[in-house]
Structures are given as C-alpha cells and as structure tokens.
Amino acid sequence: MGDPDSIGIHVRNSHEAELHVVLYRGGWADVDYIASIDDAGVIPAPAMTSAQVFAALLDTCVERVFGLHVTIE
C-alpha cells in the first residue's frame, strides 16, 4: 500500500449543514459546502503550502458553514 494522494474531511451538524474538504498531495484543496437549502457551493482555497495554511482554511470554512469561530491547532 502506497502513500495516499488525498485525505478528506466531512463535517455535518444536526441541521444538515455539511462541509467537505479534500486535501491533495499536490498542495491544493477542494472545499464544498451546504449551509442551508439556499446556501451551498464551493469555497475557494489558497495553495496549501503548510499545515498552518490548511488549519486556517479549516477555521474559515467551519466559521462560514456552521457559524462557529474555532481555532484548530
């Protein structure tokens, strides 16, 4: 078994809001979300140059989709 090319994170709350983040080995991420029936789409992601950049992306996405301000360390 080799090294994975990507890893995904799926977060869902009881109100059916969802966040899907896929981090690719090549240094980019895809982010899709559903916050409500009228609010769904893609969140642009910068180049993933470090773990800190990825953590900041997750913070931004969680706040955007779920309205929660958290800090992932």
C-alpha positions as a printed Julia matrix, in Angstrom:
73×3 Matrix{Float64}:
   0.0    0.0    0.0
   1.5    3.34  -1.04
   1.1    6.84   0.27
  -2.36   8.35  -0.21
  -2.87  11.05  -2.84
  -5.55  12.8   -0.79
  -7.35  12.89   2.53
 -10.9   14.05   3.09
 -12.77  15.62   5.98
 -16.57  15.53   6.21
 -18.3   17.55   8.95
 -22.06  17.58   9.41
 -24.29  19.1   12.08
 -27.79  18.23  13.26
 -29.29  20.91  10.98
 -27.9   19.07   7.94
 -25.23  21.65   7.15
 -22.22  19.9    5.64
 -18.61  20.7    4.88
 -16.4   18.54   2.64
 -12.7   19.33   2.43
 -10.25  17.25   0.4
  -6.53  17.98   0.76
  -4.41  16.72  -2.13
  -0.77  15.75  -2.03
  -0.04  18.26  -4.81
  -0.7   21.19  -2.47
  -4.3   22.16  -3.15
  -7.67  21.61  -1.51
 -11.24  21.31  -2.75
 -13.96  22.66  -0.45
 -17.7   22.09  -0.96
 -20.41  23.03   1.5
 -24.13  23.15   2.19
 -25.06  25.64   4.91
 -28.79  25.69   4.06
 -31.12  24.93   1.19
 -30.35  28.39  -0.24
 -26.63  28.49   0.59
 -24.38  25.87  -0.99
 -21.35  25.86  -3.21
 -17.59  25.93  -3.31
 -15.23  27.87  -1.06
 -12.04  28.98  -2.83
  -8.87  27.64  -1.23
  -5.35  29.08  -1.44
  -2.35  26.9   -2.22
  -1.7   24.57   0.7
   1.91  25.44   1.49
   1.93  24.37   5.15
  -0.09  22.77   7.92
  -0.81  26.27   9.25
  -2.37  27.34   5.94
  -4.55  24.22   5.98
  -5.58  24.89   9.6
  -6.52  28.48   8.7
  -8.6   27.18   5.77
 -10.46  24.8    8.09
 -11.08  27.62  10.6
 -12.51  29.84   7.84
 -14.69  27.08   6.41
 -16.13  25.99   9.76
 -16.99  29.59  10.61
 -18.57  30.16   7.16
 -20.67  26.99   7.1
 -21.57  26.47  10.76
 -21.24  30.0   12.16
 -18.74  28.78  14.75
 -15.49  30.51  15.5
 -12.93  27.85  16.37
  -9.2   27.57  16.19
  -7.74  24.27  15.05
  -4.19  23.71  16.23
